Amino acid sequence: MALNPLYETMETLLEQHERMLELSEQKKQAIIRNEVNRLTEITTKESRLLKLISDTERQRRQNVEEYYLSKGLKPNPEATVSGIVQLETNPREKTKLANLGERLVESVNRLKQLNELNMQLLKQAIEFNDFSLDLLSGSDEQDMIYKPPANQTGYGGGARLFDSRA
């Protein structure tokens, strides 16, 4: 059947996205626990997996093109799974293809949500680090706001753990 290679490719894509979800969950835990080395390791694995996903997606497009040609139609590079479902006449094939498409969309949506959460966590971690550095180094604004300029002694006048202006 013309759809078997497409099924196999979509199942592979689904498995790869599920692995990406697992890595994203591990990344979330690494961010929360501030495990920088683990985060680097996970990011490297994600990069490799993204390349595999890209290759598999290229294969899926090729399978779609072959399906269109087998039906005597002009290949459509913008073809979607729902478009192929509409073209397919076998109800069993339609159901299987629609099911795979829905599962893949669900997986991608979960991945997007988890990536957004990870971005928020990273943003908060950066803000916390900036805040911590400001506390350690002191800021020029604090010197001017909390001490009248006449009461400042020496250059900058604030008691700091280290002088960022030196």
N, C-alpha and C positions, 0 to 999 in steps of 0.2 A: 504494500500500500504506500501511497505517496506521503501519507502523514506520519508514518513510523519514524523517519529520521527527525522530523520536527518534534515529535513526542520525546524522543530520546534527548534532543538538545534542550528542550524546555525543562525536562526533569533534571538534567545536569545543571542548568541555570538555577533551578529551584534549590538544589543541594548546595550550590556555591553561595547563594544568598543566605541560606540557613547557616552555613559556616561563617559568613560575614556577620550575621546576627550574633553568633556566639562570640566572635572576636570583639564586636562592639560592646557586648555585655561585659566581657573581660576588661575592655578599655575603661568602661565606666567605673568598675571596681578599682582599677589601677589609679584612675584620677582621684577617686574618693580617698584612697589610702596613700596618695602622694608617692606612688612607686614609679619614679621616672624611668628607671631602667626597664621595668616591665612594660611601661607605656611605649617606649622606643621599640621593644621587641614586637609588641602587638601591631604597631604601626607598620613595621617591616612586613609582617605576615599579611596585613591588609593590602599592602601595595602589591605583593605577589598575587594575592587572590583577585584583586581588581584586574590585573593583567589577564588572568585566566577567564574572568567574567567577560572581559572585552573580547577575547578570542572566541568564547562560546557564543556571545551575542552576534559576532560576525558569522559564525556557523549557522545560527538561527536564521539570520537574514538570507543566507544562501539557501537554506532549506525552504524558506518561504518562496524564494524566487523559483526554485525547482517545482514547488507545488503549483504555482501559478502556470508555469510552462506545461506541467502535466495535465492541467485543465484546459490548455489551449488559450490561455489568457496572457496578456502582456504583463511581465513582472512589475510589481509595484513596490518601490523601495520604502514607501510609507505605510505598507500594509500592517494591520494590527491583527491580533488573535481574533477579536470579535468580527473583523471583516472576513477572515478565513472561515469562521464558524458559519457565517451567512452563506458563503459559497458552497460549503460542504453539504452533501445531500444525505449522507448516512447519519441517522440519529445517534448511534452509539459513538461514532467518531466526533460528532458535534459536542456531545456531552463530555467526552474525555478531554477534548481540546479546551472547551470552556472551563472545565474544572481546573486544568493545569494553569490556564491563564489567570483565573481568579486567585489561585494559591500563590502564584508568582507576584501578582499585584499586592496581595496582602503582605507578603514577605517584604517587598520593596517599601511599602508604607510603614511597616514596623521598623524597618531599618532607618528610614527617614526620621521617624520619631526619636529613635535611640540616638541617632547622630545629632539631632537638635539638642537633646538632653546633654550629650557629651560636650557639645559646644558651649552650652550654658555653664556646665561645671568647669570647663577650662577657663571661661571668662571670669567666673567667680574666683578661681584659683589665682589668676593673674591679678585681679583686683585686690585680693588678700595679700599677695606678695608685694604689690605696690604700696599698700597701706602699711605693711610691716616695715618696708624700707623707709617709708616716710617717718614712721615712728622712731626708727633707729637713727636716721640722719637728721631728723628735724626738718622743718620746712621754713623758708623765709617768711611765708604768710603768718605762721604761728608766732614768729618773733615780733612782727609788727602788730598783730591783733591783740596778743595777750600781754605785751609789755609796752609801756609808753617809750618812745624813742629816747627820751631823756634818761630813763632808768637803765638802759642797756650799757653794759660794760664791755669794752674791747670790741673787736670785730665780730659782729653778729650777736653777741651778748647772750646767746642761749646755751644752756647746758646740754651737750649732745654726747652720744657715745663715740662719734667720729665726725670730723668736720668735712662736709662734702665740698666745701669751697677751696680746700687746700690743694 
